[in-house]
């Protein structure tokens, strides 16, 4: 009996020992699971922070800021609704700091700016960095516009405090644009865009300024956006058509060419202002598309006029887009404008701004077009800062006196001196020279006295339709011999 009791007790001890070990093993397993869960949560939090924050400054990145702004807009629309503000700022002339002190100094500056912005922001404000030197702030409550402007001024002062970069004491400034919202249909992207528009107004006004996006500016932007959409539709619908402005030898009256111009025929029967249309097309990044569509319509006109007979040496002057993407010079886009046209009938007008992005690519394309018979003209000679460099680098046949100098030719001695120097330079380099925008007899006489004989402008003829140009060519042929002299 005693033996049985001892055996039972021993068995109980073994069972209890096993239970204790199992419990400890279970507790250890739970501890491991809990630790692993906490590690996963921490890693998830770190990844979420990395995904929404800028690594350089620690501020919200573009995605994180836009999410925060969307949440702020939703809260602003709740009861009671209230306005919010977005402040968009960047460092004036930041690129010059990168260029002069190096990108390391530029990165250091951005880090300092991030800390300064965070330090001066009151509660209810969240800052972000969209990229480069572009910083943004959203304010939860913008009921008091004076408070919003005061915070912007505080930010600008803080950013403007001197700091040491690459061993040098540097002082920078910031421009700030402010947008107040939301209005009907406002989105996070639109409000940031409005603040950015105000920022550009601040820069255009001299930098180191604060500008508020007003209702009047908002209405102007909305009108312009509507017009840009209308222009895109009109380009695709063929409502932007070629007109032609004749060009003459002012010494003989001989018709020597015609410039292809784009004109927007609106649905109400009016013709849009050409300068405003081109500016709008450039802002909407549709200049290359516009040029392509207009040249498609121009090709059959040129072929027809060629079949009827053109004056000796007559050429069609074609303006390449004011701004060409580097790809346009590399993928055959520029050459495609002239498919089906005899190159010897063309003068290609180029702008400094069109070739600066890819000077080597542009020079290659223009050299090939010249080999095929086209002439190349530097259109805005005397206006841009790189004219002399362009004349030295590009394969040119002609330079064109900019109409700004023609306008002031008879009233400003400096402009007359510039034109005289351009004519002399062209003569020394073996280049032809022509003038655009000749509006008066006095201007024409002054140009002739300086040695510029090829003129274009309202004094001689206004832009006209293809049929009107055909009539002019027929009249010219009837009154002139094949060499261009009067019959």
C-alpha positions in Angstrom: 0.0 0.0 0.0 2.8 2.4 0.9 4.5 1.6 -2.3 1.4 2.5 -4.3 1.0 5.8 -2.5 4.7 6.7 -3.2 4.2 5.8 -6.8 1.1 8.0 -7.1 2.9 10.8 -5.4 5.9 10.5 -7.7 3.5 10.5 -10.7 1.8 13.6 -9.4 5.2 15.3 -9.0 6.1 14.4 -12.6 2.8 15.6 -13.9 3.1 18.9 -12.0 6.7 19.4 -13.2 5.6 18.8 -16.8 2.7 21.3 -16.4 5.1 23.9 -14.9 7.5 23.4 -17.8 4.7 23.6 -20.3 3.4 26.8 -18.7 6.8 28.4 -18.8 7.3 27.3 -22.4 3.9 28.8 -23.3 4.7 32.0 -21.5 8.0 32.2 -23.3 6.2 31.6 -26.6 3.7 34.4 -25.8 6.6 36.7 -24.9 8.3 36.0 -28.2 5.1 36.5 -30.1 4.4 39.8 -28.3 8.0 41.0 -28.9 7.8 40.1 -32.6 4.4 41.8 -32.9 5.8 45.0 -31.3 8.8 44.8 -33.7 6.5 44.4 -36.7 4.4 47.4 -35.5 7.5 49.5 -35.0 8.8 48.5 -38.5 5.4 49.3 -40.0 5.4 52.7 -38.2 8.9 53.4 -39.5 7.9 52.4 -43.1 4.8 54.6 -42.9 6.9 57.5 -41.6 9.4 57.0 -44.4 6.6 56.8 -47.0 5.1 60.1 -45.9 8.1 62.2 -44.8 11.0 63.8 -46.6 14.3 62.2 -45.7 16.4 65.4 -45.9 14.3 67.7 -43.8 12.0 65.4 -41.8 9.0 67.4 -43.0 6.1 65.7 -44.8 6.9 64.8 -48.3 4.5 65.6 -51.3 2.3 62.6 -50.7 2.2 63.0 -47.0 1.4 66.7 -47.3 -1.4 66.3 -49.8 -3.0 63.7 -47.6 -2.8 66.0 -44.6 -4.2 68.9 -46.8 -7.1 66.7 -47.9 -7.9 65.9 -44.3 -7.8 69.6 -43.4 -10.2 70.4 -46.3 -12.6 67.8 -45.1 -12.5 69.2 -41.6 -13.0 72.8 -42.9 -16.1 71.7 -44.7 -17.7 70.4 -41.5 -20.0 72.4 -39.3 -19.3 75.1 -38.8 -17.3 75.5 -42.1 -14.2 77.7 -41.9 -11.4 78.7 -44.3 -7.9 77.2 -44.3 -4.7 78.6 -45.8 -1.8 77.1 -47.8 1.5 78.9 -47.8 3.9 78.0 -50.7 7.5 79.2 -50.4 10.8 78.7 -52.0 14.3 80.1 -51.6 15.2 83.0 -53.9 18.0 82.1 -56.3 18.5 78.7 -54.7 20.1 77.4 -58.0 22.9 80.0 -57.7 23.8 78.6 -54.3 24.0 75.1 -55.7 26.1 76.2 -58.6 28.5 78.4 -56.6 28.9 76.4 -53.3 28.0 72.9 -54.5 25.1 70.6 -53.9 26.3 69.6 -50.5 25.9 73.2 -49.3 22.5 73.3 -51.0 21.4 70.2 -49.1 22.6 71.7 -45.9 20.6 74.8 -46.6 17.5 72.8 -47.1 18.0 71.0 -43.8 18.4 74.3 -42.0 15.3 75.7 -43.7 13.3 72.7 -42.6 14.3 73.2 -39.0 13.6 76.9 -39.1 10.2 76.4 -40.6 9.3 73.9 -37.9 10.6 76.1 -35.1 8.4 79.1 -35.9 5.1 77.4 -36.8 2.3 77.7 -34.3 -0.1 75.0 -33.4 -2.6 74.2 -36.1 0.1 74.4 -38.9 1.8 71.5 -40.7 4.8 71.9 -43.0 6.0 69.8 -45.9 8.6 69.8 -48.7 7.3 69.2 -52.2 10.8 68.8 -53.7 13.8 71.0 -54.4 13.5 74.2 -52.5 9.7 74.2 -52.5 8.2 74.2 -49.0 4.5 74.3 -48.1 2.5 74.9 -45.0 -1.2 74.2 -44.3 -3.0 76.2 -41.6 -6.1 74.6 -40.1 -7.9 77.9 -39.5 -7.4 81.0 -41.7 -10.4 83.0 -40.4 -8.1 85.9 -39.6 -6.1 86.7 -42.8 -3.9 89.1 -40.9 -2.7 86.2 -38.7 -2.0 84.2 -41.8 0.1 87.0 -43.3 1.9 87.5 -40.0 2.9 83.8 -39.9 4.2 84.1 -43.5 6.2 87.1 -42.5 7.6 85.2 -39.5 8.6 82.4 -41.8 10.3 84.7 -44.2 12.3 86.4 -41.4 13.4 83.1 -40.0 14.5 81.8 -43.4 16.3 85.1 -44.0 18.6 84.8 -41.0 22.3 84.4 -42.1 23.9 81.0 -41.9 27.3 79.4 -42.6 27.6 77.2 -45.7 30.8 75.8 -47.0 32.8 78.1 -44.7 31.0 81.2 -45.9 28.4 83.3 -44.2 25.3 83.3 -46.5 22.1 85.2 -46.3 19.1 84.0 -48.4 15.5 85.3 -48.8 12.2 83.5 -49.5 9.2 84.4 -51.5 5.8 83.3 -50.2 2.5 82.7 -51.9 -0.7 82.4 -49.9 -4.0 80.8 -51.0 -7.2 80.8 -48.9 -9.8 78.2 -49.4 -11.8 76.2 -49.9 -14.1 77.5 -52.6 -16.6 75.3 -54.5 -14.8 72.5 -56.3 -11.4 73.2 -54.7 -9.2 70.2 -54.4 -5.8 69.8 -52.6 -4.0 70.1 -55.9 -5.9 73.3 -57.0 -5.3 75.1 -53.7 -1.6 74.3 -53.9 -1.6 75.5 -57.5 -3.2 78.8 -56.4 -0.6 79.3 -53.7 2.1 78.5 -56.3 0.6 81.1 -58.6 0.8 83.7 -55.8 4.4 82.7 -55.2 5.2 83.4 -58.9 3.6 86.7 -58.6 5.8 87.5 -55.6 8.9 86.5 -57.6 7.8 88.5 -60.6 7.4 91.5 -58.3 11.0 91.4 -57.2 11.4 88.4 -54.9 11.6 88.4 -51.0 7.9 89.2 -51.0 4.6 87.8 -49.8 1.6 87.7 -52.2 -2.0 86.5 -51.4 -4.0 84.7 -54.1 -7.0 87.0 -54.4 -10.4 86.2 -55.8 -9.6 88.4 -58.8 -6.4 86.3 -59.5 -8.5 83.1 -59.0 -11.0 84.3 -61.6 -8.2 85.2 -64.0 -6.6 81.8 -63.7 -9.9 80.0 -64.2 -10.6 82.1 -67.3 -7.1 81.4 -68.6 -7.4 77.6 -67.9 -10.7 77.7 -69.8 -9.1 79.4 -72.7 -6.2 77.0 -72.7 -8.7 74.1 -72.9 -10.5 75.9 -75.7 -7.2 76.4 -77.6 -6.3 72.7 -77.3 -9.7 71.8 -78.7 -9.3 74.3 -81.5 -5.9 73.1 -82.5 -7.2 69.5 -82.7 -10.3 70.7 -84.6 -8.3 72.6 -87.2 -9.5 76.1 -86.1 -5.9 77.3 -85.8 -4.9 77.9 -89.4 -2.0 79.3 -91.3 -1.9 82.9 -92.4 1.0 84.4 -94.4 2.8 87.7 -94.1 4.7 88.8 -97.2 8.3 89.9 -97.1 9.9 92.4 -99.5 13.1 93.7 -100.8 12.6 97.3 -99.7 15.0 98.7 -102.4 13.1 97.1 -105.4 9.7 96.2 -104.0 10.3 92.6 -105.0 8.3 90.0 -103.1 11.0 87.7 -101.7 9.0 85.5 -99.2 6.2 85.0 -96.8 6.2 84.1 -93.1 3.8 81.3 -92.0 1.8 82.5 -89.0 -0.7 80.7 -86.8 -4.1 82.4 -86.3 -6.9 81.1 -84.1 -10.3 81.5 -85.7 -12.7 81.5 -82.9 -16.3 80.2 -83.1 -17.7 83.8 -82.9 -15.9 84.7 -86.1 -13.1 86.7 -84.4 -9.4 86.1 -84.7 -7.6 85.8 -81.4 -4.7 88.1 -80.5 -1.7 86.3 -82.0 0.7 87.2 -79.2 -1.7 86.2 -76.5 -2.4 82.9 -78.3 1.3 82.0 -78.5 1.9 82.9 -74.9 -1.1 80.7 -73.9 0.1 77.9 -76.1 3.6 78.1 -74.5 2.1 78.1 -71.0 -0.1 75.1 -71.9 2.9 73.3 -73.4 1.1 73.0 -76.8 3.5 75.1 -79.0 5.0 72.0 -80.7 1.5 70.5 -81.3 0.3 73.9 -82.7 3.3 74.1 -85.0 2.7 70.5 -86.3 -1.0 71.1 -87.0 -0.4 74.5 -88.8 2.4 73.0 -90.9 0.1 70.1 -91.9 -2.3 72.7 -93.3 0.5 74.7 -94.8 2.0 71.9 -96.9 -0.7 71.8 -99.6 -0.7 75.6 -99.8 3.1 75.6 -100.5 2.8 72.8 -103.1 0.0 74.6 -104.9 1.8 78.0 -105.0 4.9 76.2 -106.1 3.0 74.6 -109.0 1.6 78.0 -110.0 5.1 79.5 -110.0 6.9 81.5 -107.3 9.2 84.5 -107.8 12.9 83.6 -108.1 14.4 82.9 -104.7 11.0 83.1 -102.9 11.0 81.3 -99.5 8.4 80.5 -96.8 9.7 81.6 -93.4 8.7 79.1 -90.7 9.0 79.9 -87.0 10.1 76.9 -85.0 8.5 76.8 -81.5 9.9 79.3 -79.1 10.7 76.4 -76.8 11.5 72.9 -78.2 12.1 70.0 -75.9 15.4 68.2 -76.2 13.6 65.2 -77.5 12.1 67.3 -80.4 15.7 67.7 -81.8 16.5 64.0 -81.3 13.5 62.1 -82.5 12.9 63.7 -85.9 10.0 65.9 -84.6 11.4 69.1 -86.0 12.1 67.5 -89.4 8.6 66.1 -89.5 7.1 69.6 -89.7 8.5 69.9 -93.2 7.6 66.5 -94.7 6.5 66.9 -98.3 7.9 70.4 -98.7 10.9 71.2 -100.9 13.5 72.3 -98.3 14.9 74.9 -100.8 11.6 76.8 -100.3 12.1 77.2 -96.6 13.8 79.6 -94.2 13.7 78.2 -90.6 13.5 80.9 -87.9 14.9 79.7 -84.6 14.9 81.3 -81.2 17.6 81.1 -78.6 15.1 79.6 -76.2 14.3 76.8 -78.7 17.9 75.5 -78.9 19.4 76.1 -75.4 18.1 72.8 -74.0 20.0 70.8 -76.6 22.4 73.0 -78.6 24.3 70.0 -80.1 21.1 68.3 -81.2 19.7 71.5 -82.7 22.9 72.2 -84.5 22.9 68.7 -86.0 19.3 69.0 -87.3 19.8 72.5 -88.7 23.0 71.5 -90.4 21.1 68.7 -92.2 18.3 71.0 -93.2 20.8 73.4 -94.7 22.4 70.6 -96.6 19.0 69.8 -98.1 18.6 73.5 -99.2 16.9 75.3 -96.3 18.1 78.5 -94.9 18.5 79.1 -91.1 17.8 82.4 -89.4 18.3 83.5 -85.8 15.0 85.1 -85.2 15.4 87.1 -82.0 18.9 88.5 -82.6 19.7 91.3 -80.2 17.2 90.4 -77.6 18.5 87.3 -75.8 21.7 87.2 -73.8 23.3 84.5 -75.9 22.9 85.9 -79.4 26.6 86.1 -80.0 27.1 82.6 -78.8 24.3 81.4 -81.0 25.8 83.1 -84.1 29.1 81.5 -83.4 27.7 78.0 -82.7 24.7 77.4 -85.0 24.8 76.9 -88.7 23.2 80.2 -89.8 22.5 82.0 -93.1 20.7 85.0 -91.7 20.0 87.1 -88.6 16.8 88.9 -88.0 16.6 92.3 -86.2 14.2 91.9 -83.3 11.1 94.1 -83.6 11.9 95.6 -80.2 14.9 97.3 -81.8 12.9 98.2 -84.9 10.2 99.8 -82.7 12.7 102.1 -81.0 14.9 102.6 -84.1 13.9 106.2 -84.8 13.6 107.3 -81.1 16.5 105.7 -79.2 20.1 106.1 -80.4 21.1 103.0 -78.5 18.8 100.8 -80.5 20.1 102.4 -83.7 23.6 101.6 -82.6 22.6 98.0 -81.8 21.1 97.5 -85.3 24.1 99.1 -87.0 26.4 96.7 -85.1 24.2 93.7 -86.0 24.2 94.6 -89.7 28.0 95.1 -89.6 28.5 91.7 -87.8 26.2 89.9 -90.3 28.2 91.4 -93.2 31.5 90.4 -91.7 30.3 86.9 -91.2 28.7 86.6 -94.6 25.2 86.4 -93.2 22.1 88.1 -94.6 20.1 90.4 -92.3 16.4 91.1 -92.3 13.9 93.1 -90.1 10.5 92.3 -88.7 7.8 94.7 -87.5 8.5 97.5 -89.9 5.5 99.8 -89.3 6.5 103.2 -90.6 8.3 104.8 -93.5 10.8 106.4 -91.0 11.7 102.9 -89.7 12.1 101.6 -93.2 14.3 104.5 -94.2 16.5 104.0 -91.1 16.9 100.3 -91.8 17.9 101.0 -95.4 20.4 103.6 -94.3 22.0 101.0 -92.0 22.1 98.4 -94.8 19.2 96.2 -93.9 17.1 95.9 -97.1 14.8 92.9 -96.4 11.7 94.1 -94.6 8.5 92.7 -93.2 5.7 94.5 -91.4 2.4 96.3 -91.7 4.0 99.1 -93.7 4.2 96.6 -96.6 1.5 94.0 -96.0 -0.5 92.5 -93.1 -0.9 88.8 -92.5 -3.3 87.3 -95.0 -5.0 84.0 -95.9 -3.6 81.5 -98.4 -6.0 82.6 -101.1 -5.1 86.3 -100.6 -1.4 85.4 -100.8 -2.1 83.5 -104.1 -3.8 86.6 -105.5 -0.8 88.8 -104.4 1.6 86.4 -106.1 -0.4 86.5 -109.3 -0.5 90.3 -109.3 3.2 90.4 -108.5 4.0 88.0 -111.4 1.9 90.2 -113.8 3.9 93.4 -112.8 7.4 91.9 -112.5 9.8 90.1 -114.8 11.1 86.7 -113.8 14.2 88.3 -112.1 11.9 90.4 -109.9 12.3 93.7 -111.6 9.3 95.8 -112.6 7.8 94.8 -115.9 
